[in-house]
Amino acid sequence: MTAEAVPDALRVMVVDDEPTQRLAVSLMCRTLGLPEATSFETGREALDALIESARGTDLVLCDLDMPEMDGMEFIRRAADLENPPALMILSGHESGLLNSVERMGKAYGLRMMGSVRKPLTRDALEAALNRLAATGPVVPEMAPVDAALVDTLIDTGRFEPYFQPQLSLAGLTVHGAEALARLVQPDGTVDMPAVFLRRIAERGMMTEFTIDILDRTLASMAQWPAGMPLLNVSINLTPMMFDDLAIMSDLMARIDRAGVPRDRLVFEVVETAVSRDQMRFTESAARLRLRGIGLAIDDYGQGHATLDQLRRLPFSELKIDRAFVIGLDQDADNRAIVANTIAMAKAMDLRVVAEGVETEAEAETLRSLGCDLAQGFLYSRALPSADFVSFVQERMAAAV
C-alpha cells in the first residue's frame, strides 16, 4: 500500500491505554500515506468520538485491557452504532483469547480485520488495511419501509429473483448461481429480504412466497440465451415445505412446465430444517434426489444437524456458512473447522460451496483446502437476470 494507492482514503483510530502504542500506530499511518490515527486512552472516549464524528472512522484498533471499559464492552457498544467501523484487536494476550473475542465481534455483526499480539508491526497494519479496502465500504442496513407499504408490495407481487454467481475455485469459471429474492418498489428501489421476510412470515405466506420465487426463477432460466453454458441454480426452500408431500409433487410439475432440466436445479435447506420431522423430511428429500434435483444443506455449522443426519440424508451439496469464511486466511481455528468440513464432505461425495467470500486471500485458502465453489462480493453481488447473463458472457469471452 502506498500514498499514491490510497490518498487520504482510510481513517484509523487506536484505542489503547499505552501511549507508545497510540504513537506507533499514528506514525505507521503516516508512512502508509494515511492521516495520523486518532487515538484515545479509554473505550468511552473513543465511542463518544465515533458518535460525534461526521467524517467517520474506517478501522479501529482496540486493546482488550483498558481502564473504565474493557475491549469486550467496547466491541459490544461499537456494534450498536448506526454505521460501525471495522475493528482489529490489538493485545498482548494469547492467540486463543484473541480469536474468541474476534469471533464475538463477528457475531455482533462487526467487520473484524483480524487480531494481532503486541507490538503492532507496519506489515500487520498494512495487511489489515488491504483487507479492509478489498471488502469495500460499509453499507448501512436498509431501514425497513412501513408495514402497510410492505403489504401492498407483497400483494402486488413485486418480487424478482436476483442471481449471485457461483464460481469454480479451480478455474474461476461460472458454475451457476444462487437465486435470491428482492423486492422492487415502483420507483426502482431494490429492497433486501430484511425488509420483507419477517412480514411474509407473520402473514403465513412463506410457502406461497417461495413458490412464487421458484416460478420467476424458472421463467428467467427459460429465457437465458442458447449460448449460455448449462448452469446450476440454487433456490432456498422454506423448511415447512418438506413436511407437505403434495408440495414436492407440485414443485416437480412447475419445473417440467417451465421446460428447465431438473438436474440444473439445487434446492437449499437450512440446517434447522433437518431436525424437524425426520421421516417426512427424508421422504421429501429422497423424492427430490430421485427426480434429479440437487439438495444442499445451507449455512452448515450454524444449525443443529448432526453428522449422523448428514450421513443418512441424501444431500448432494454442502454450503459453508460465511461466518467461517470471513478472515479464514487469518483465523487458524476457522481454517481448521473449514478444512475438516471440506474433507468430510469430500469423503461423502458432496460438492462444497463457500458463501460470503470477500477477499483473494480467503479464496486462495479455500482453494488450497479443496473447496469446489465460491460465491461472494469478491466476484459479484446478486444481479438481475439480464445482468447475470452479461456477467456470464463476459467471463466466457475473457476465457477465450
C-alpha positions in Angstrom: 0.0 0.0 0.0 1.4 3.4 -0.9 0.4 7.0 -0.6 -0.5 7.0 -4.3 -2.8 4.0 -3.9 -4.9 5.3 -1.0 -4.5 9.1 -0.7 -6.5 10.1 2.4 -8.7 7.1 1.7 -8.9 5.3 5.1 -9.1 6.8 8.6 -7.8 4.8 11.5 -8.5 5.1 15.3 -6.5 3.4 18.0 -7.9 2.7 21.5 -5.2 1.7 23.9 -4.1 2.9 27.3 -0.4 2.6 26.3 0.9 5.9 24.9 3.7 4.2 22.9 1.2 2.0 21.1 -1.0 5.0 20.2 2.0 6.9 18.9 3.3 3.9 17.0 0.0 3.4 15.1 -0.1 7.1 14.2 3.4 7.0 12.8 2.7 3.8 10.8 -0.4 5.5 9.3 1.8 8.4 8.1 4.3 6.0 6.5 1.4 4.4 4.6 0.2 7.7 3.2 -2.8 8.0 5.5 -3.8 10.7 8.0 -2.4 10.2 11.5 -4.6 7.9 13.6 -6.9 9.5 16.1 -6.1 7.9 19.5 -7.9 7.5 22.8 -6.9 6.0 26.1 -10.3 4.7 27.0 -13.1 3.0 25.1 -15.6 5.5 26.5 -13.8 8.4 24.9 -13.5 6.5 21.6 -17.2 5.7 21.5 -18.0 9.4 22.1 -15.7 10.4 19.2 -17.3 7.7 16.9 -20.7 9.1 17.6 -19.8 12.7 17.1 -17.6 12.2 14.0 -19.2 13.5 10.8 -16.4 12.0 8.6 -16.5 8.6 10.3 -13.7 6.1 11.0 -12.9 3.1 8.8 -10.8 1.0 11.1 -10.5 0.9 14.9 -7.6 -0.9 16.6 -8.7 -1.8 20.1 -6.8 -3.2 23.1 -8.6 -5.5 25.5 -7.2 -4.4 28.8 -8.3 -0.7 29.2 -9.5 1.4 32.1 -13.2 2.2 32.6 -14.3 0.0 29.7 -12.6 -3.2 28.5 -12.3 -4.2 24.9 -15.2 -6.7 25.1 -17.6 -4.0 26.2 -16.2 -1.6 23.6 -16.9 -4.1 20.9 -20.4 -4.7 22.1 -21.2 -1.0 22.2 -19.5 -0.3 18.9 -21.8 -2.9 17.2 -24.8 -0.7 18.3 -23.5 2.3 16.4 -25.6 3.3 13.3 -22.6 2.8 11.0 -19.9 0.9 12.9 -16.3 0.9 11.8 -14.3 -2.2 11.0 -12.3 -3.4 14.0 -9.0 -5.1 14.7 -7.9 -6.4 18.1 -4.5 -5.4 19.4 -3.5 -7.1 22.6 -0.7 -8.9 24.4 -2.9 -11.9 25.4 -2.6 -15.3 23.9 -4.0 -16.0 20.5 -6.8 -18.3 21.7 -8.3 -15.4 23.7 -7.9 -13.0 20.8 -9.6 -15.4 18.4 -12.5 -15.9 20.8 -13.0 -12.1 21.1 -12.7 -11.7 17.3 -15.4 -14.3 16.8 -17.6 -12.5 19.3 -17.2 -9.3 17.3 -18.3 -11.1 14.1 -21.3 -12.5 15.9 -22.3 -8.9 16.8 -22.1 -8.1 13.1 -18.9 -6.2 13.0 -16.4 -6.4 10.2 -13.3 -7.9 12.0 -10.0 -7.3 10.3 -8.1 -9.9 12.4 -6.3 -9.8 15.7 -2.6 -9.3 16.4 -0.4 -9.6 19.5 1.5 -6.5 20.6 3.7 -4.9 19.4 1.9 -4.0 16.2 4.0 -4.0 13.1 3.7 -1.9 10.0 3.2 -5.1 7.9 0.3 -6.2 10.1 -1.4 -2.8 9.9 -0.9 -2.7 6.1 -2.4 -6.2 5.7 -5.5 -5.2 7.7 -5.9 -2.0 5.6 -5.6 -4.1 2.4 -8.3 -6.5 3.6 -10.5 -3.6 4.5 -10.0 -1.9 1.2 -10.8 -5.2 -0.6 -14.1 -5.6 1.2 -15.3 -2.2 0.1 -17.2 0.4 2.2 -19.6 -0.4 5.0 -23.1 -0.3 3.7 -25.6 0.6 6.4 -28.5 -1.7 6.8 -31.6 -0.7 4.9 -34.2 0.9 7.0 -37.5 -1.1 6.9 -40.3 0.5 5.0 -43.6 0.8 6.8 -45.8 -2.3 7.2 -48.6 -1.0 5.1 -46.3 -0.4 2.2 -44.7 -3.8 2.5 -48.1 -5.4 2.5 -49.0 -3.5 -0.7 -45.8 -4.5 -2.4 -46.3 -8.1 -1.3 -49.8 -8.2 -2.6 -48.9 -6.7 -5.9 -46.2 -9.4 -6.4 -43.2 -7.0 -6.9 -40.6 -9.7 -6.2 -37.8 -10.6 -8.5 -35.1 -13.3 -8.3 -31.5 -11.9 -8.4 -28.7 -14.2 -9.2 -25.4 -14.3 -7.3 -22.8 -16.1 -9.3 -21.0 -19.2 -8.0 -17.6 -19.7 -9.5 -15.4 -22.8 -9.6 -12.3 -22.1 -7.5 -10.2 -24.3 -9.7 -10.6 -22.2 -12.9 -12.8 -19.3 -11.9 -15.4 -20.2 -14.4 -19.1 -19.6 -13.7 -20.6 -22.9 -12.4 -24.0 -21.5 -11.5 -25.8 -19.1 -9.2 -28.0 -18.8 -6.1 -31.4 -17.2 -6.7 -32.1 -14.6 -4.1 -35.4 -12.7 -3.6 -35.5 -9.0 -4.0 -38.5 -6.6 -3.6 -38.6 -4.0 -6.3 -40.6 -0.8 -5.5 -42.3 1.2 -8.2 -39.5 3.8 -8.2 -36.9 1.1 -8.8 -35.6 0.9 -5.3 -34.5 -2.7 -4.5 -35.2 -3.9 -1.0 -33.3 -6.8 0.6 -35.0 -9.7 2.4 -34.5 -8.0 5.8 -37.3 -5.6 4.8 -39.9 -8.1 3.9 -39.3 -11.6 5.0 -40.5 -11.1 8.6 -43.7 -9.6 7.4 -44.2 -12.5 4.9 -43.7 -15.0 7.8 -46.1 -13.1 10.0 -48.8 -13.4 7.3 -48.2 -17.1 6.9 -47.1 -16.7 3.3 -43.7 -18.3 3.3 -44.7 -21.3 1.2 -46.6 -19.1 -1.3 -43.7 -16.7 -1.5 -41.2 -19.5 -2.1 -43.2 -21.0 -4.9 -43.6 -17.5 -6.5 -39.8 -17.0 -6.4 -39.3 -20.5 -7.9 -41.7 -19.7 -10.8 -40.0 -16.5 -11.5 -36.6 -18.1 -11.4 -37.7 -20.8 -13.8 -39.1 -18.2 -16.1 -35.7 -16.4 -16.1 -33.7 -19.5 -16.7 -36.0 -20.5 -19.6 -35.3 -17.1 -21.3 -31.5 -17.3 -21.0 -29.8 -17.3 -24.4 -28.9 -20.6 -26.1 -25.2 -19.7 -26.0 -25.2 -19.8 -22.2 -23.5 -22.7 -20.6 -25.6 -25.2 -18.6 -25.6 -23.6 -15.2 -26.9 -24.9 -11.9 -29.2 -22.5 -10.0 -29.8 -22.9 -6.2 -33.1 -21.9 -4.7 -33.9 -21.8 -1.0 -36.9 -23.8 0.2 -38.7 -23.0 3.4 -38.4 -25.9 5.9 -42.2 -26.3 6.3 -42.4 -27.3 2.6 -40.6 -30.6 3.4 -43.5 -31.5 5.7 -46.1 -31.4 2.9 -45.5 -34.3 0.5 -48.0 -32.8 -2.0 -45.9 -29.7 -2.4 -43.0 -31.7 -3.6 -45.1 -33.1 -6.5 -46.3 -29.6 -7.3 -42.7 -28.4 -7.5 -41.8 -31.1 -10.0 -44.8 -30.2 -12.2 -43.9 -26.5 -12.2 -40.3 -27.3 -13.2 -41.4 -29.5 -16.0 -43.9 -27.0 -17.3 -41.1 -24.3 -17.4 -39.0 -26.6 -19.6 -36.0 -26.4 -17.3 -34.0 -29.6 -16.8 -34.3 -30.8 -13.3 -30.6 -31.5 -13.0 -29.9 -27.8 -13.3 -31.7 -27.1 -10.0 -30.4 -27.3 -6.4 -32.9 -26.8 -3.6 -31.2 -25.4 -0.5 -32.5 -26.0 3.0 -31.1 -24.6 6.3 -29.7 -26.9 8.9 -32.6 -26.3 11.3 -35.0 -28.0 8.9 -33.0 -31.2 9.2 -34.0 -31.5 12.9 -37.8 -31.3 12.1 -40.0 -34.2 11.2 -37.2 -36.7 10.2 -39.4 -39.2 8.4 -41.2 -36.6 6.2 -38.0 -34.7 5.6 -36.2 -37.8 4.5 -39.1 -38.9 2.2 -39.3 -35.4 0.6 -35.5 -35.1 0.2 -35.2 -38.6 -1.3 -38.0 -37.8 -3.8 -36.2 -34.7 -4.9 -33.0 -36.5 -5.4 -34.7 -39.4 -7.1 -36.1 -37.0 -9.7 -32.8 -35.4 -10.5 -32.8 -32.3 -8.3 -29.8 -31.4 -6.2 -30.2 -30.9 -2.5 -27.9 -28.6 -0.5 -27.6 -28.1 3.3 -27.2 -24.4 3.7 -25.3 -22.4 6.4 -23.5 -25.6 7.6 -22.0 -25.1 11.0 -24.7 -22.7 12.2 -27.6 -25.1 12.9 -28.4 -28.4 14.6 -27.6 -31.1 12.0 -25.6 -33.9 13.4 -23.0 -35.9 11.5 -25.4 -38.9 11.6 -28.2 -36.9 10.0 -25.8 -35.6 7.3 -24.8 -39.2 6.7 -28.4 -40.5 6.5 -29.9 -37.8 4.3 -29.4 -37.6 0.6 -27.6 -34.3 0.2 -25.6 -33.6 -2.8 -24.0 -30.3 -1.7 -22.8 -28.6 1.5 -22.6 -24.8 1.8 -20.2 -23.4 4.4 -21.6 -20.5 6.3 -19.9 -17.1 5.7 -19.2 -16.9 9.5 -16.5 -19.4 8.9 -15.2 -17.9 5.7 -14.6 -14.3 6.9 -10.9 -13.9 7.6 -10.3 -17.5 7.0 -6.7 -16.9 6.0 -6.0 -15.3 9.4 -8.1 -17.4 11.8 -6.4 -20.7 12.5 -9.5 -22.1 14.2 -11.9 -21.3 11.4 -9.4 -22.7 8.9 -9.2 -26.0 10.9 -13.0 -26.2 11.0 -13.4 -25.5 7.3 -10.6 -27.9 6.4 -12.2 -30.7 8.3 -15.7 -29.9 6.9 -14.4 -30.0 3.3 -12.5 -33.3 4.0 -15.7 -34.8 5.5 -17.9 -33.5 2.6 -15.4 -34.9 0.0 -15.4 -38.3 1.7 -19.2 -38.3 1.4 -19.1 -37.2 -2.2 -20.7 -33.8 -1.6 -19.9 -30.7 -3.6 -18.7 -27.9 -1.3 -19.7 -24.2 -1.8 -18.3 -21.4 0.4 -20.5 -18.4 0.9 -19.5 -14.8 1.6 -16.1 -14.8 0.0 -14.8 -11.3 0.0 -11.0 -11.3 -0.4 -8.5 -13.1 -2.6 -6.8 -14.4 0.5 -10.0 -16.1 1.6 -10.5 -17.6 -1.9 -6.9 -18.8 -2.1 -7.2 -20.5 1.3 -10.4 -22.2 0.3 -8.8 -23.3 -3.0 -5.9 -24.8 -1.1 -8.3 -26.7 1.2 -10.1 -28.3 -1.8 -13.3 -26.3 -1.8 -15.2 -26.6 -5.1 -17.2 -23.4 -5.5 -17.4 -19.9 -4.0 -19.8 -17.0 -4.1 -19.5 -13.6 -2.6 -18.7 -9.9 -3.2 -15.2 -10.8 -4.4 -16.8 -12.0 -7.6 -20.2 -10.3 -7.7 -23.2 -9.2 -5.7 -26.6 -10.7 -6.7 -27.6 -9.5 -10.1 -30.9 -9.1 -12.0 -31.3 -11.8 -14.6 -30.1 -9.7 -17.6 -27.1 -8.5 -15.7 -26.3 -12.0 -14.6 -26.4 -13.2 -18.3 -24.0 -10.3 -19.2 -21.7 -11.3 -16.3 -21.5 -14.9 -17.6 -20.9 -13.8 -21.2 -18.1 -11.5 -20.1 -16.4 -14.3 -18.2 -16.8 -16.6 -21.2 -15.3 -14.0 -23.5 -12.4 -13.3 -21.2 -11.6 -17.0 -21.0 -11.2 -17.4 -24.8 
